[in-house]
Structures are given as C-alpha cells and as structure tokens.
C-alpha cells in the first residue's frame, strides 16, 4: 500500500466511524430538506464539496502529511459539542439538530486535517468550509430571514411601481395599487431560490475568481440581487394581473414562474462575474504597467 493510500484509508476509517456515531442527524437533515422547500439547498452541499475536493486531487498528492495536533483538536471539539447538546435537553429539536450536525461537520474537517495535513486542508479550505452548509439554521433564525426577504421584496416592488408611475401605497408587506391590494406572503419571499442563488454564486466565485475580495463582493451582491429578483416577480405578476388577465394572479405563472426570475438573477450574477474577471486581468492587478510587464530585464 502506498503512502497516499494509507492516508486515504485512515480518512475512510475516520469518516466511517463518524457516520456510525452521527448518522442520525445526517439522515434527519436530508429528510428535512426533502420535505421542506426552505432547506432544499442542503441536498447540494455534500456532492458539490466532494466534487471540488476531487478536482484538486492531483494538487493534493504532494502536500499530504499527518497533522495529529490540529486534527485532534477539531475532533475533540466535535466530541465536546456533541456532549454539550446531549447535556442540554432544554434545547428545541431544531437547535439540537443544528448543533449535532455542526459536530459531525467538524469531525469530518478534523479527520481530513489529521490524515492529510494543514497544507492540503488549506488548498481545499473552501469545499471543507462549504460543508457548514449542511448545518440547518434553527427555525427561529429561518423565520427572521424570511421576514427580511419579505420586507425587502415588498420595498423593491414598491420602488418598481413608483418608477413606472403606478400609484402605490405600502404598509409593511401590503402593497396597494389601483385595482389590487396584495400581500407579500412568506411564500413570496422566495427563500428557496434565494438560497439556491447564494450557493450557486459561492461556487462560481470560488471556481472563476482569484481575488478573495472579489469573491466576497460577488457573494455579497447575490443577496440584494436575490431580493430585487423577488420584487421584480411581484411587480410583473401584479402588472399582468391588473393590465392583461386576472388569471396571472393565481395561475401557473404565479405558482411556477419563479424559474424565469431565477434565470434573470443568474444572468445578473454572470454579468457581475464577467466584470470582476476583467478587473482581475488588468495589468494594475499585478502592480505593473503593460510596458514594465513586457520588459526583458536587460
């Protein structure tokens, strides 16, 4: 057995042991994501993380070494977090699930650090940290996020009505225009598509941008862009329902048209990505002028 194969076998044993102990929260998270649209994005986390690590497999080989100290520290932290959740029975069920899933993810990161070392872990730090997406936010936090999306969507729709000269009044998440009063309900917050857009943007930024601040900027811009997408959807359906056919207010486009506006937001992400990529290609990024960068060093 080669040296690399020994490290891989050790990691496989660690991973199998973690699943043997912590399979229940993982199953509960996948069950939650399959029955609740707000957690659908969780199904993408593990395969994307595994694929990103697999893409770096050749670069990882020369970096592999044991790191007992750091790896053990993360493994111990995972055990302590698990014990804390068991010793705190007053926690709600969703909070317990979040804590136990956090411990499981930390155990995987600790196993990777233990078996492959710090340099290898740094090389795949994004897919490793991406695994934190498996930790479901507690319900009270999700409710707060949905409320913010509702408010932001209502405000964006209000601005669009005003920009197009449509008389509009806003009272919280209620919007009134001639012939229609509509409420931006929780379903209209589009949290599912917003989280999907955020996950997609994070992966695109990691794969296609080099500069850390440009990656962070693109991910940060995905949040207001998602809110704007929701507001545009509300505005479009309201205008179609009042100007063309009232059936648009309750019909198929209202229920299933979210993919159209998700595609519009994704186009905006690709446009921003193109702009940020062009900035990385400028000579100023290296601190050299074109003339200096072409110098032969005579």
Secondary structure as a PSIPRED ss2 file (coil, helix, strand):
# PSIPRED VFORMAT (PSIPRED V4.0)

   1 X C   1.000  0.000  0.000
   2 X C   1.000  0.000  0.000
   3 X H   0.000  1.000  0.000
   4 X H   0.000  1.000  0.000
   5 X H   0.000  1.000  0.000
   6 X H   0.000  1.000  0.000
   7 X H   0.000  1.000  0.000
   8 X H   0.000  1.000  0.000
   9 X H   0.000  1.000  0.000
  10 X H   0.000  1.000  0.000
  11 X H   0.000  1.000  0.000
  12 X H   0.000  1.000  0.000
  13 X H   0.000  1.000  0.000
  14 X H   0.000  1.000  0.000
  15 X H   0.000  1.000  0.000
  16 X H   0.000  1.000  0.000
  17 X H   0.000  1.000  0.000
  18 X H   0.000  1.000  0.000
  19 X H   0.000  1.000  0.000
  20 X H   0.000  1.000  0.000
  21 X H   0.000  1.000  0.000
  22 X H   0.000  1.000  0.000
  23 X H   0.000  1.000  0.000
  24 X H   0.000  1.000  0.000
  25 X H   0.000  1.000  0.000
  26 X H   0.000  1.000  0.000
  27 X H   0.000  1.000  0.000
  28 X H   0.000  1.000  0.000
  29 X H   0.000  1.000  0.000
  30 X H   0.000  1.000  0.000
  31 X H   0.000  1.000  0.000
  32 X H   0.000  1.000  0.000
  33 X H   0.000  1.000  0.000
  34 X H   0.000  1.000  0.000
  35 X H   0.000  1.000  0.000
  36 X C   1.000  0.000  0.000
  37 X H   0.000  1.000  0.000
  38 X H   0.000  1.000  0.000
  39 X H   0.000  1.000  0.000
  40 X C   1.000  0.000  0.000
  41 X C   1.000  0.000  0.000
  42 X H   0.000  1.000  0.000
  43 X H   0.000  1.000  0.000
  44 X H   0.000  1.000  0.000
  45 X H   0.000  1.000  0.000
  46 X H   0.000  1.000  0.000
  47 X H   0.000  1.000  0.000
  48 X H   0.000  1.000  0.000
  49 X H   0.000  1.000  0.000
  50 X H   0.000  1.000  0.000
  51 X H   0.000  1.000  0.000
  52 X H   0.000  1.000  0.000
  53 X H   0.000  1.000  0.000
  54 X H   0.000  1.000  0.000
  55 X H   0.000  1.000  0.000
  56 X C   1.000  0.000  0.000
  57 X H   0.000  1.000  0.000
  58 X H   0.000  1.000  0.000
  59 X H   0.000  1.000  0.000
  60 X H   0.000  1.000  0.000
  61 X H   0.000  1.000  0.000
  62 X C   1.000  0.000  0.000
  63 X C   1.000  0.000  0.000
  64 X C   1.000  0.000  0.000
  65 X C   1.000  0.000  0.000
  66 X C   1.000  0.000  0.000
  67 X C   1.000  0.000  0.000
  68 X H   0.000  1.000  0.000
  69 X H   0.000  1.000  0.000
  70 X H   0.000  1.000  0.000
  71 X H   0.000  1.000  0.000
  72 X H   0.000  1.000  0.000
  73 X H   0.000  1.000  0.000
  74 X H   0.000  1.000  0.000
  75 X H   0.000  1.000  0.000
  76 X H   0.000  1.000  0.000
  77 X H   0.000  1.000  0.000
  78 X H   0.000  1.000  0.000
  79 X H   0.000  1.000  0.000
  80 X H   0.000  1.000  0.000
  81 X H   0.000  1.000  0.000
  82 X H   0.000  1.000  0.000
  83 X H   0.000  1.000  0.000
  84 X H   0.000  1.000  0.000
  85 X H   0.000  1.000  0.000
  86 X H   0.000  1.000  0.000
  87 X C   1.000  0.000  0.000
  88 X C   1.000  0.000  0.000
  89 X C   1.000  0.000  0.000
  90 X C   1.000  0.000  0.000
  91 X C   1.000  0.000  0.000
  92 X C   1.000  0.000  0.000
  93 X H   0.000  1.000  0.000
  94 X H   0.000  1.000  0.000
  95 X H   0.000  1.000  0.000
  96 X H   0.000  1.000  0.000
  97 X H   0.000  1.000  0.000
  98 X H   0.000  1.000  0.000
  99 X H   0.000  1.000  0.000
 100 X H   0.000  1.000  0.000
 101 X H   0.000  1.000  0.000
 102 X H   0.000  1.000  0.000
 103 X H   0.000  1.000  0.000
 104 X H   0.000  1.000  0.000
 105 X H   0.000  1.000  0.000
 106 X H   0.000  1.000  0.000
 107 X H   0.000  1.000  0.000
 108 X H   0.000  1.000  0.000
 109 X H   0.000  1.000  0.000
 110 X H   0.000  1.000  0.000
 111 X H   0.000  1.000  0.000
 112 X H   0.000  1.000  0.000
 113 X H   0.000  1.000  0.000
 114 X H   0.000  1.000  0.000
 115 X H   0.000  1.000  0.000
 116 X H   0.000  1.000  0.000
 117 X C   1.000  0.000  0.000
 118 X H   0.000  1.000  0.000
 119 X H   0.000  1.000  0.000
 120 X H   0.000  1.000  0.000
 121 X H   0.000  1.000  0.000
 122 X H   0.000  1.000  0.000
 123 X H   0.000  1.000  0.000
 124 X C   1.000  0.000  0.000
 125 X H   0.000  1.000  0.000
 126 X H   0.000  1.000  0.000
 127 X H   0.000  1.000  0.000
 128 X H   0.000  1.000  0.000
 129 X H   0.000  1.000  0.000
 130 X H   0.000  1.000  0.000
 131 X H   0.000  1.000  0.000
 132 X H   0.000  1.000  0.000
 133 X H   0.000  1.000  0.000
 134 X H   0.000  1.000  0.000
 135 X C   1.000  0.000  0.000
 136 X C   1.000  0.000  0.000
 137 X C   1.000  0.000  0.000
 138 X C   1.000  0.000  0.000
 139 X H   0.000  1.000  0.000
 140 X H   0.000  1.000  0.000
 141 X H   0.000  1.000  0.000
 142 X H   0.000  1.000  0.000
 143 X H   0.000  1.000  0.000
 144 X H   0.000  1.000  0.000
 145 X H   0.000  1.000  0.000
 146 X H   0.000  1.000  0.000
 147 X H   0.000  1.000  0.000
 148 X H   0.000  1.000  0.000
 149 X H   0.000  1.000  0.000
 150 X H   0.000  1.000  0.000
 151 X H   0.000  1.000  0.000
 152 X H   0.000  1.000  0.000
 153 X H   0.000  1.000  0.000
 154 X H   0.000  1.000  0.000
 155 X H   0.000  1.000  0.000
 156 X H   0.000  1.000  0.000
 157 X H   0.000  1.000  0.000
 158 X H   0.000  1.000  0.000
 159 X H   0.000  1.000  0.000
 160 X H   0.000  1.000  0.000
 161 X H   0.000  1.000  0.000
 162 X H   0.000  1.000  0.000
 163 X H   0.000  1.000  0.000
 164 X C   1.000  0.000  0.000
 165 X C   1.000  0.000  0.000
 166 X C   1.000  0.000  0.000
 167 X C   1.000  0.000  0.000
 168 X E   0.000  0.000  1.000
 169 X E   0.000  0.000  1.000
 170 X E   0.000  0.000  1.000
 171 X E   0.000  0.000  1.000
 172 X C   1.000  0.000  0.000
 173 X C   1.000  0.000  0.000
 174 X E   0.000  0.000  1.000
 175 X E   0.000  0.000  1.000
 176 X E   0.000  0.000  1.000
 177 X E   0.000  0.000  1.000
 178 X C   1.000  0.000  0.000
 179 X C   1.000  0.000  0.000
 180 X E   0.000  0.000  1.000
 181 X E   0.000  0.000  1.000
 182 X E   0.000  0.000  1.000
 183 X E   0.000  0.000  1.000
 184 X C   1.000  0.000  0.000
 185 X C   1.000  0.000  0.000
 186 X H   0.000  1.000  0.000
 187 X H   0.000  1.000  0.000
 188 X H   0.000  1.000  0.000
 189 X H   0.000  1.000  0.000
 190 X C   1.000  0.000  0.000
 191 X H   0.000  1.000  0.000
 192 X H   0.000  1.000  0.000
 193 X H   0.000  1.000  0.000
 194 X H   0.000  1.000  0.000
 195 X H   0.000  1.000  0.000
 196 X H   0.000  1.000  0.000
 197 X H   0.000  1.000  0.000
 198 X H   0.000  1.000  0.000
 199 X H   0.000  1.000  0.000
 200 X H   0.000  1.000  0.000
 201 X H   0.000  1.000  0.000
 202 X H   0.000  1.000  0.000
 203 X H   0.000  1.000  0.000
 204 X H   0.000  1.000  0.000
 205 X H   0.000  1.000  0.000
 206 X H   0.000  1.000  0.000
 207 X H   0.000  1.000  0.000
 208 X H   0.000  1.000  0.000
 209 X C   1.000  0.000  0.000
 210 X C   1.000  0.000  0.000
 211 X C   1.000  0.000  0.000
 212 X H   0.000  1.000  0.000
 213 X H   0.000  1.000  0.000
 214 X H   0.000  1.000  0.000
 215 X H   0.000  1.000  0.000
 216 X H   0.000  1.000  0.000
 217 X H   0.000  1.000  0.000
 218 X H   0.000  1.000  0.000
 219 X H   0.000  1.000  0.000
 220 X H   0.000  1.000  0.000
 221 X H   0.000  1.000  0.000
 222 X H   0.000  1.000  0.000
 223 X H   0.000  1.000  0.000
 224 X H   0.000  1.000  0.000
 225 X H   0.000  1.000  0.000
 226 X H   0.000  1.000  0.000
 227 X H   0.000  1.000  0.000
 228 X H   0.000  1.000  0.000
 229 X H   0.000  1.000  0.000
 230 X H   0.000  1.000  0.000
 231 X H   0.000  1.000  0.000
 232 X H   0.000  1.000  0.000
 233 X H   0.000  1.000  0.000
 234 X H   0.000  1.000  0.000
 235 X H   0.000  1.000  0.000
 236 X H   0.000  1.000  0.000
 237 X H   0.000  1.000  0.000
 238 X H   0.000  1.000  0.000
 239 X H   0.000  1.000  0.000
 240 X H   0.000  1.000  0.000
 241 X H   0.000  1.000  0.000
 242 X H   0.000  1.000  0.000
 243 X H   0.000  1.000  0.000
 244 X C   1.000  0.000  0.000
 245 X C   1.000  0.000  0.000
 246 X H   0.000  1.000  0.000
 247 X H   0.000  1.000  0.000
 248 X H   0.000  1.000  0.000
 249 X H   0.000  1.000  0.000
 250 X C   1.000  0.000  0.000
 251 X C   1.000  0.000  0.000
 252 X H   0.000  1.000  0.000
 253 X H   0.000  1.000  0.000
 254 X H   0.000  1.000  0.000
 255 X H   0.000  1.000  0.000
 256 X H   0.000  1.000  0.000
 257 X C   1.000  0.000  0.000
 258 X H   0.000  1.000  0.000
 259 X H   0.000  1.000  0.000
 260 X H   0.000  1.000  0.000
 261 X H   0.000  1.000  0.000
 262 X H   0.000  1.000  0.000
 263 X H   0.000  1.000  0.000
 264 X H   0.000  1.000  0.000
 265 X H   0.000  1.000  0.000
 266 X H   0.000  1.000  0.000
 267 X H   0.000  1.000  0.000
 268 X H   0.000  1.000  0.000
 269 X H   0.000  1.000  0.000
 270 X H   0.000  1.000  0.000
 271 X H   0.000  1.000  0.000
 272 X H   0.000  1.000  0.000
 273 X H   0.000  1.000  0.000
 274 X H   0.000  1.000  0.000
 275 X H   0.000  1.000  0.000
 276 X H   0.000  1.000  0.000
 277 X H   0.000  1.000  0.000
 278 X H   0.000  1.000  0.000
 279 X H   0.000  1.000  0.000
 280 X H   0.000  1.000  0.000
 281 X H   0.000  1.000  0.000
 282 X C   1.000  0.000  0.000
 283 X H   0.000  1.000  0.000
 284 X H   0.000  1.000  0.000
 285 X H   0.000  1.000  0.000
 286 X H   0.000  1.000  0.000
 287 X C   1.000  0.000  0.000
 288 X C   1.000  0.000  0.000
 289 X C   1.000  0.000  0.000
 290 X H   0.000  1.000  0.000
 291 X H   0.000  1.000  0.000
 292 X H   0.000  1.000  0.000
 293 X H   0.000  1.000  0.000
 294 X C   1.000  0.000  0.000
 295 X C   1.000  0.000  0.000
 296 X C   1.000  0.000  0.000
 297 X C   1.000  0.000  0.000
 298 X C   1.000  0.000  0.000
